[in-house]
Amino acid sequence: MKQDIQLLVFNSLIGNPKGFKLIVNQFGWAKGTAIVLKMQLNMLLNNPFSTINVNRDDISWKERLSQKQILPAFILYDTLISKGYSIDESVLAVEHVVTGVANEFLKFTVPAIKQQDIQSRGLVDRKKMFSKIVERFPNTFGILKVDENESYNFTVSACLFSAYCKQLGYENLGPIFCKADKMYFDLHQPNVEFNRVDSLAMNGKPCDFSFNLVEPNIIAKG
C-alpha cells in the first residue's frame, strides 16, 4: 500500500505532467494533446493487461506496481502506431518519454548514495541500506551482494518489465527501461559508478548490476 501511495503521488505531481510535457515537446501542442487524450481512452478500453489479469485474484504487489509503471509506455506505443507512426518512430518517442519520466521517478524514490554515509556503516548495515534501495524496484527479483571493498552487485534473475514486454508483444520496448536505469545513475548519483554488461531485455541474460563507490570528480573526469 505504501508503494501504491508513493506512485500515486509521483504520477499526480511529477510523472504525468512530465510525460505530457515531453509528448507535447515532441509532437507540438495540438498533436501532443490529441495523443494524450487518445492514450487516456486506450487505457480504459484497450488495456493490454486485461488479457492476463482476467479471473486472477492472486496478483502480487510487485506485479500490481510494475503494471502501473509500465502501462503508459505500452499505451503510448499503441496510440502512436494507431495514428500511423512507424515502429521506429514510435519506439524512439516512447524512449524519449520513458527515460525522461523514469529519471524523475528514480530521483523521487531513490535516496542519494553518499560515500561518507556508506563508509560510516558496517557491512550488515550497508546491506540493509542497499536492500531498501533495491526494494524501490518492484519489477525485479534478484540477489544482492555487498562486499567489503565498497562494491555492490545486484544480479536480477527475473524482471517483470522484460517479461511483460515479451508476453504482450512489446519486446522492442524492453531495452528502453535498461537505458533509463543507466541514465539515472550516470546523471544523478555521482558517488556511484554504474556498470551492467548483460540484461534480460537486451540479450536474455540475467542483469548483472555492479555499483562501485567513487569520488564524484573521478566520474566527471571519466
Phi and psi in degrees as GROMACS dihedral restraints (atoms count N, CA, C in turn):
[ dihedral_restraints ]
;  ai    aj    ak    al  type     phi  dphi    fc
    3     4     5     6     1   -59.8    20    10
    4     5     6     7     1   -43.0    20    10
    6     7     8     9     1   -66.5    20    10
    7     8     9    10     1   -35.4    20    10
    9    10    11    12     1   -63.5    20    10
   10    11    12    13     1   -43.4    20    10
   12    13    14    15     1   -65.1    20    10
   13    14    15    16     1   -42.2    20    10
   15    16    17    18     1   -60.2    20    10
   16    17    18    19     1   -44.0    20    10
   18    19    20    21     1   -66.5    20    10
   19    20    21    22     1   -39.4    20    10
   21    22    23    24     1   -62.0    20    10
   22    23    24    25     1   -45.0    20    10
   24    25    26    27     1   -62.6    20    10
   25    26    27    28     1   -45.5    20    10
   27    28    29    30     1   -61.3    20    10
   28    29    30    31     1   -49.2    20    10
   30    31    32    33     1   -60.6    20    10
   31    32    33    34     1   -40.5    20    10
   33    34    35    36     1   -69.5    20    10
   34    35    36    37     1   -42.8    20    10
   36    37    38    39     1   -93.7    20    10
   37    38    39    40     1   -30.0    20    10
   39    40    41    42     1  -127.0    20    10
   40    41    42    43     1   -54.4    20    10
   42    43    44    45     1   -61.4    20    10
   43    44    45    46     1   -53.5    20    10
   45    46    47    48     1   -64.3    20    10
   46    47    48    49     1   -45.5    20    10
   48    49    50    51     1   -61.0    20    10
   49    50    51    52     1   -39.1    20    10
   51    52    53    54     1   -65.3    20    10
   52    53    54    55     1   -45.2    20    10
   54    55    56    57     1   -60.9    20    10
   55    56    57    58     1   -43.1    20    10
   57    58    59    60     1   -61.2    20    10
   58    59    60    61     1   -44.8    20    10
   60    61    62    63     1   -61.6    20    10
   61    62    63    64     1   -42.5    20    10
   63    64    65    66     1   -66.1    20    10
   64    65    66    67     1   -38.0    20    10
   66    67    68    69     1   -67.8    20    10
   67    68    69    70     1   -45.2    20    10
   69    70    71    72     1   -64.1    20    10
   70    71    72    73     1   -38.4    20    10
   72    73    74    75     1   -62.7    20    10
   73    74    75    76     1   -32.7    20    10
   75    76    77    78     1   -79.2    20    10
   76    77    78    79     1   -40.6    20    10
   78    79    80    81     1  -112.4    20    10
   79    80    81    82     1    -3.4    20    10
   81    82    83    84     1    89.0    20    10
   82    83    84    85     1   162.9    20    10
   84    85    86    87     1   -61.8    20    10
   85    86    87    88     1   -50.1    20    10
   87    88    89    90     1   -65.6    20    10
   88    89    90    91     1   -53.2    20    10
   90    91    92    93     1   -66.2    20    10
   91    92    93    94     1   -40.3    20    10
   93    94    95    96     1   -63.0    20    10
   94    95    96    97     1   -43.8    20    10
   96    97    98    99     1   -63.8    20    10
   97    98    99   100     1   -40.7    20    10
   99   100   101   102     1   -63.3    20    10
  100   101   102   103     1   -39.1    20    10
  102   103   104   105     1   -63.9    20    10
  103   104   105   106     1   -44.7    20    10
  105   106   107   108     1   -64.9    20    10
  106   107   108   109     1   -41.1    20    10
  108   109   110   111     1   -64.0    20    10
  109   110   111   112     1   -40.0    20    10
  111   112   113   114     1   -67.0    20    10
  112   113   114   115     1   -34.7    20    10
  114   115   116   117     1   -61.4    20    10
  115   116   117   118     1   -43.5    20    10
  117   118   119   120     1   -60.8    20    10
  118   119   120   121     1   -40.1    20    10
  120   121   122   123     1   -67.2    20    10
  121   122   123   124     1   -42.3    20    10
  123   124   125   126     1   -65.5    20    10
  124   125   126   127     1   -32.7    20    10
  126   127   128   129     1   -62.6    20    10
  127   128   129   130     1   -32.5    20    10
  129   130   131   132     1   -82.2    20    10
  130   131   132   133     1   -39.1    20    10
  132   133   134   135     1  -102.2    20    10
  133   134   135   136     1   -25.7    20    10
  135   136   137   138     1  -131.4    20    10
  136   137   138   139     1    44.5    20    10
  138   139   140   141     1   -71.8    20    10
  139   140   141   142     1   115.0    20    10
  141   142   143   144     1   -63.2    20    10
  142   143   144   145     1   -21.7    20    10
  144   145   146   147     1   -76.6    20    10
  145   146   147   148     1   -14.7    20    10
  147   148   149   150     1   -62.6    20    10
  148   149   150   151     1   -27.2    20    10
  150   151   152   153     1   -75.2    20    10
  151   152   153   154     1   -29.0    20    10
  153   154   155   156     1  -101.1    20    10
  154   155   156   157     1   -12.7    20    10
  156   157   158   159     1   -96.8    20    10
  157   158   159   160     1    -7.8    20    10
  159   160   161   162     1   -59.8    20    10
  160   161   162   163     1   133.9    20    10
  162   163   164   165     1    62.8    20    10
  163   164   165   166     1    18.5    20    10
  165   166   167   168     1  -102.2    20    10
  166   167   168   169     1   130.0    20    10
  168   169   170   171     1  -121.6    20    10
  169   170   171   172     1    16.1    20    10
  171   172   173   174     1  -120.7    20    10
  172   173   174   175     1    27.9    20    10
  174   175   176   177     1   -69.5    20    10
  175   176   177   178     1   123.9    20    10
  177   178   179   180     1   -75.0    20    10
  178   179   180   181     1   165.5    20    10
  180   181   182   183     1   -65.0    20    10
  181   182   183   184     1   -32.0    20    10
  183   184   185   186     1   -65.9    20    10
  184   185   186   187     1   -43.6    20    10
  186   187   188   189     1   -63.7    20    10
  187   188   189   190     1   -45.2    20    10
  189   190   191   192     1   -59.5    20    10
  190   191   192   193     1   -48.4    20    10
  192   193   194   195     1   -69.4    20    10
  193   194   195   196     1   -39.3    20    10
  195   196   197   198     1   -63.4    20    10
  196   197   198   199     1   -39.9    20    10
  198   199   200   201     1   -64.8    20    10
  199   200   201   202     1   -41.4    20    10
  201   202   203   204     1   -63.4    20    10
  202   203   204   205     1   -37.5    20    10
  204   205   206   207     1   -73.0    20    10
  205   206   207   208     1   -39.0    20    10
  207   208   209   210     1   -92.1    20    10
  208   209   210   211     1   -17.5    20    10
  210   211   212   213     1   -55.4    20    10
  211   212   213   214     1   -45.8    20    10
  213   214   215   216     1   -57.7    20    10
  214   215   216   217     1   -33.5    20    10
  216   217   218   219     1   -65.8    20    10
  217   218   219   220     1   -44.1    20    10
  219   220   221   222     1   -63.1    20    10
  220   221   222   223     1   -44.2    20    10
  222   223   224   225     1   -66.5    20    10
  223   224   225   226     1   -41.2    20    10
  225   226   227   228     1   -61.8    20    10
  226   227   228   229     1   -44.7    20    10
  228   229   230   231     1   -60.0    20    10
  229   230   231   232     1   -49.5    20    10
  231   232   233   234     1   -60.8    20    10
  232   233   234   235     1   -39.7    20    10
  234   235   236   237     1   -64.4    20    10
  235   236   237   238     1   -43.4    20    10
  237   238   239   240     1   -65.6    20    10
  238   239   240   241     1   -41.6    20    10
  240   241   242   243     1   -61.8    20    10
  241   242   243   244     1   -42.1    20    10
  243   244   245   246     1   -66.5    20    10
  244   245   246   247     1   -22.9    20    10
  246   247   248   249     1   -91.8    20    10
  247   248   249   250     1     5.7    20    10
  249   250   251   252     1    96.0    20    10
  250   251   252   253     1     5.2    20    10
  252   253   254   255     1   -75.4    20    10
  253   254   255   256     1   148.7    20    10
  255   256   257   258     1   -72.1    20    10
  256   257   258   259     1   167.3    20    10
  258   259   260   261     1   -60.4    20    10
  259   260   261   262     1   -45.8    20    10
  261   262   263   264     1   -63.1    20    10
  262   263   264   265     1   -43.3    20    10
  264   265   266   267     1   -62.3    20    10
  265   266   267   268     1   -40.5    20    10
  267   268   269   270     1   -68.1    20    10
  268   269   270   271     1   -42.4    20    10
  270   271   272   273     1   -63.5    20    10
  271   272   273   274     1   -43.0    20    10
  273   274   275   276     1   -63.9    20    10
  274   275   276   277     1   -39.5    20    10
  276   277   278   279     1   -66.5    20    10
  277   278   279   280     1   -42.7    20    10
  279   280   281   282     1   -63.2    20    10
  280   281   282   283     1   -41.7    20    10
  282   283   284   285     1   -60.2    20    10
  283   284   285   286     1   -42.7    20    10
  285   286   287   288     1   -61.2    20    10
  286   287   288   289     1   -44.5    20    10
  288   289   290   291     1   -73.3    20    10
  289   290   291   292     1   -46.2    20    10
  291   292   293   294     1   -63.1    20    10
  292   293   294   295     1   -46.7    20    10
  294   295   296   297     1   -65.4    20    10
  295   296   297   298     1   -36.3    20    10
  297   298   299   300     1   -66.6    20    10
  298   299   300   301     1   -46.5    20    10
  300   301   302   303     1   -71.5    20    10
  301   302   303   304     1   -39.4    20    10
  303   304   305   306     1   -62.2    20    10
  304   305   306   307     1   -38.2    20    10
  306   307   308   309     1   -62.1    20    10
  307   308   309   310     1   -41.2    20    10
  309   310   311   312     1   -66.3    20    10
  310   311   312   313     1   -38.8    20    10
  312   313   314   315     1   -65.8    20    10
  313   314   315   316     1   -43.6    20    10
  315   316   317   318     1   -67.9    20    10
  316   317   318   319     1   -35.4    20    10
  318   319   320   321     1   -63.6    20    10
  319   320   321   322     1   -35.2    20    10
  321   322   323   324     1   -73.7    20    10
  322   323   324   325     1   -36.0    20    10
  324   325   326   327     1  -108.1    20    10
  325   326   327   328     1   -23.5    20    10
  327   328   329   330     1  -102.8    20    10
  328   329   330   331     1   122.5    20    10
  330   331   332   333     1   -69.6    20    10
  331   332   333   334     1   155.3    20    10
  333   334   335   336     1   -63.7    20    10
  334   335   336   337     1   132.8    20    10
  336   337   338   339     1   -94.7    20    10
  337   338   339   340     1   109.3    20    10
  339   340   341   342     1  -105.9    20    10
  340   341   342   343     1   135.8    20    10
  342   343   344   345     1   -58.4    20    10
  343   344   345   346     1   -41.9    20    10
  345   346   347   348     1   -66.1    20    10
  346   347   348   349     1   -32.8    20    10
  348   349   350   351     1   -67.6    20    10
  349   350   351   352     1   -37.7    20    10
  351   352   353   354     1   -70.7    20    10
  352   353   354   355     1   -45.3    20    10
  354   355   356   357     1   -67.6    20    10
  355   356   357   358     1   -22.1    20    10
  357   358   359   360     1   -84.6    20    10
  358   359   360   361     1    -2.9    20    10
  360   361   362   363     1  -107.4    20    10
  361   362   363   364     1   151.8    20    10
  363   364   365   366     1   -77.9    20    10
  364   365   366   367     1   173.1    20    10
  366   367   368   369     1   -59.7    20    10
  367   368   369   370     1   -42.6    20    10
  369   370   371   372     1   -63.4    20    10
  370   371   372   373     1   -44.5    20    10
  372   373   374   375     1   -67.9    20    10
  373   374   375   376     1   -33.3    20    10
  375   376   377   378     1   -63.0    20    10
  376   377   378   379     1   -43.3    20    10
  378   379   380   381     1   -65.1    20    10
  379   380   381   382     1   -38.8    20    10
  381   382   383   384     1   -62.1    20    10
  382   383   384   385     1   -41.3    20    10
  384   385   386   387     1   -63.3    20    10
  385   386   387   388     1   -47.6    20    10
  387   388   389   390     1   -72.4    20    10
  388   389   390   391     1   -27.7    20    10
  390   391   392   393     1   -63.7    20    10
  391   392   393   394     1   -38.1    20    10
  393   394   395   396     1   -66.9    20    10
  394   395   396   397     1   -35.7    20    10
  396   397   398   399     1   -68.3    20    10
  397   398   399   400     1   -42.6    20    10
  399   400   401   402     1   -61.1    20    10
  400   401   402   403     1   -34.2    20    10
  402   403   404   405     1   -64.6    20    10
  403   404   405   406     1   -17.6    20    10
  405   406   407   408     1   -74.1    20    10
  406   407   408   409     1    -5.7    20    10
  408   409   410   411     1  -113.4    20    10
  409   410   411   412     1    80.7    20    10
  411   412   413   414     1   -65.2    20    10
  412   413   414   415     1   -14.4    20    10
  414   415   416   417     1   -79.8    20    10
  415   416   417   418     1    -6.4    20    10
  417   418   419   420     1  -110.1    20    10
  418   419   420   421     1   149.9    20    10
  420   421   422   423     1  -132.2    20    10
  421   422   423   424     1   122.8    20    10
  423   424   425   426     1  -170.1    20    10
  424   425   426   427     1  -168.0    20    10
  426   427   428   429     1  -121.4    20    10
  427   428   429   430     1   128.0    20    10
  429   430   431   432     1   -98.8    20    10
  430   431   432   433     1   131.7    20    10
  432   433   434   435     1  -125.0    20    10
  433   434   435   436     1   124.9    20    10
  435   436   437   438     1  -114.9    20    10
  436   437   438   439     1   121.5    20    10
  438   439   440   441     1  -100.0    20    10
  439   440   441   442     1   162.7    20    10
  441   442   443   444     1   -67.8    20    10
  442   443   444   445     1   -25.6    20    10
  444   445   446   447     1   -88.2    20    10
  445   446   447   448     1    22.9    20    10
  447   448   449   450     1    66.5    20    10
  448   449   450   451     1    32.0    20    10
  450   451   452   453     1  -114.5    20    10
  451   452   453   454     1   147.2    20    10
  453   454   455   456     1  -135.5    20    10
  454   455   456   457     1   130.3    20    10
  456   457   458   459     1  -124.9    20    10
  457   458   459   460     1   134.0    20    10
  459   460   461   462     1  -128.3    20    10
  460   461   462   463     1   107.9    20    10
  462   463   464   465     1   -97.7    20    10
  463   464   465   466     1   115.0    20    10
  465   466   467   468     1   -93.1    20    10
  466   467   468   469     1   114.2    20    10
  468   469   470   471     1   -89.5    20    10
  469   470   471   472     1   -19.6    20    10
  471   472   473   474     1  -148.5    20    10
  472   473   474   475     1   137.0    20    10
  474   475   476   477     1  -131.3    20    10
  475   476   477   478     1   120.5    20    10
  477   478   479   480     1   -66.4    20    10
  478   479   480   481     1   -33.4    20    10
  480   481   482   483     1   -60.6    20    10
  481   482   483   484     1   -49.3    20    10
  483   484   485   486     1   -62.8    20    10
  484   485   486   487     1   -42.7    20    10
  486   487   488   489     1   -63.4    20    10
  487   488   489   490     1   -43.5    20    10
  489   490   491   492     1   -67.0    20    10
  490   491   492   493     1   -39.0    20    10
  492   493   494   495     1   -58.9    20    10
  493   494   495   496     1   -43.3    20    10
  495   496   497   498     1   -73.0    20    10
  496   497   498   499     1   -42.0    20    10
  498   499   500   501     1   -67.3    20    10
  499   500   501   502     1   -35.1    20    10
  501   502   503   504     1  -104.0    20    10
  502   503   504   505     1     5.7    20    10
  504   505   506   507     1    88.0    20    10
  505   506   507   508     1    23.8    20    10
  507   508   509   510     1  -116.8    20    10
  508   509   510   511     1    36.3    20    10
  510   511   512   513     1   -59.1    20    10
  511   512   513   514     1   -29.7    20    10
  513   514   515   516     1   -72.4    20    10
  514   515   516   517     1    -8.9    20    10
  516   517   518   519     1   -93.1    20    10
  517   518   519   520     1   -17.0    20    10
  519   520   521   522     1   -52.4    20    10
  520   521   522   523     1   -50.2    20    10
  522   523   524   525     1   -61.4    20    10
  523   524   525   526     1   -19.5    20    10
  525   526   527   528     1   -60.2    20    10
  526   527   528   529     1   -39.9    20    10
  528   529   530   531     1   -70.8    20    10
  529   530   531   532     1   -29.1    20    10
  531   532   533   534     1   -67.1    20    10
  532   533   534   535     1   -40.1    20    10
  534   535   536   537     1   -64.0    20    10
  535   536   537   538     1   -37.4    20    10
  537   538   539   540     1   -62.8    20    10
  538   539   540   541     1   -40.6    20    10
  540   541   542   543     1   -58.9    20    10
  541   542   543   544     1   -51.1    20    10
  543   544   545   546     1   -64.4    20    10
  544   545   546   547     1   -41.7    20    10
  546   547   548   549     1   -59.1    20    10
  547   548   549   550     1   -42.2    20    10
  549   550   551   552     1   -62.4    20    10
  550   551   552   553     1   -49.9    20    10
  552   553   554   555     1   -67.2    20    10
  553   554   555   556     1   -36.5    20    10
  555   556   557   558     1   -66.0    20    10
  556   557   558   559     1   -36.0    20    10
  558   559   560   561     1   -91.0    20    10
  559   560   561   562     1   -33.0    20    10
  561   562   563   564     1  -122.9    20    10
  562   563   564   565     1     0.8    20    10
  564   565   566   567     1  -127.7    20    10
  565   566   567   568     1    76.0    20    10
  567   568   569   570     1   -65.9    20    10
  568   569   570   571     1   -17.2    20    10
  570   571   572   573     1   -88.6    20    10
  571   572   573   574     1     0.8    20    10
  573   574   575   576     1  -126.0    20    10
  574   575   576   577     1   128.5    20    10
  576   577   578   579     1   -96.3    20    10
  577   578   579   580     1   117.3    20    10
  579   580   581   582     1   -98.4    20    10
  580   581   582   583     1   131.5    20    10
  582   583   584   585     1  -137.7    20    10
  583   584   585   586     1   143.3    20    10
  585   586   587   588     1  -157.7    20    10
  586   587   588   589     1   122.8    20    10
  588   589   590   591     1   -93.1    20    10
  589   590   591   592     1   -45.1    20    10
  591   592   593   594     1  -113.2    20    10
  592   593   594   595     1   158.1    20    10
  594   595   596   597     1  -155.5    20    10
  595   596   597   598     1   149.4    20    10
  597   598   599   600     1   -61.3    20    10
  598   599   600   601     1   -35.2    20    10
  600   601   602   603     1   -77.3    20    10
  601   602   603   604     1   -31.8    20    10
  603   604   605   606     1   -90.4    20    10
  604   605   606   607     1   -42.3    20    10
  606   607   608   609     1  -136.4    20    10
  607   608   609   610     1    10.5    20    10
  609   610   611   612     1    78.9    20    10
  610   611   612   613     1     1.6    20    10
  612   613   614   615     1   -97.6    20    10
  613   614   615   616     1   152.6    20    10
  615   616   617   618     1   -52.0    20    10
  616   617   618   619     1   139.4    20    10
  618   619   620   621     1   -69.9    20    10
  619   620   621   622     1   119.5    20    10
  621   622   623   624     1  -104.4    20    10
  622   623   624   625     1    70.5    20    10
  624   625   626   627     1   -64.8    20    10
  625   626   627   628     1   133.1    20    10
  627   628   629   630     1  -133.5    20    10
  628   629   630   631     1   129.5    20    10
  630   631   632   633     1  -125.1    20    10
  631   632   633   634     1   131.3    20    10
  633   634   635   636     1  -126.1    20    10
  634   635   636   637     1   134.6    20    10
  636   637   638   639     1   -76.6    20    10
  637   638   639   640     1   131.5    20    10
  639   640   641   642     1  -140.5    20    10
  640   641   642   643     1   165.2    20    10
  642   643   644   645     1   -71.5    20    10
  643   644   645   646     1   138.5    20    10
  645   646   647   648     1   -52.9    20    10
  646   647   648   649     1   -38.2    20    10
  648   649   650   651     1   -70.4    20    10
  649   650   651   652     1   -20.0    20    10
  651   652   653   654     1   -66.8    20    10
  652   653   654   655     1   -45.4    20    10
  654   655   656   657     1   -65.8    20    10
  655   656   657   658     1   -39.6    20    10
  657   658   659   660     1   -60.0    20    10
  658   659   660   661     1   -38.8    20    10
  660   661   662   663     1   -74.5    20    10
  661   662   663   664     1   -31.9    20    10
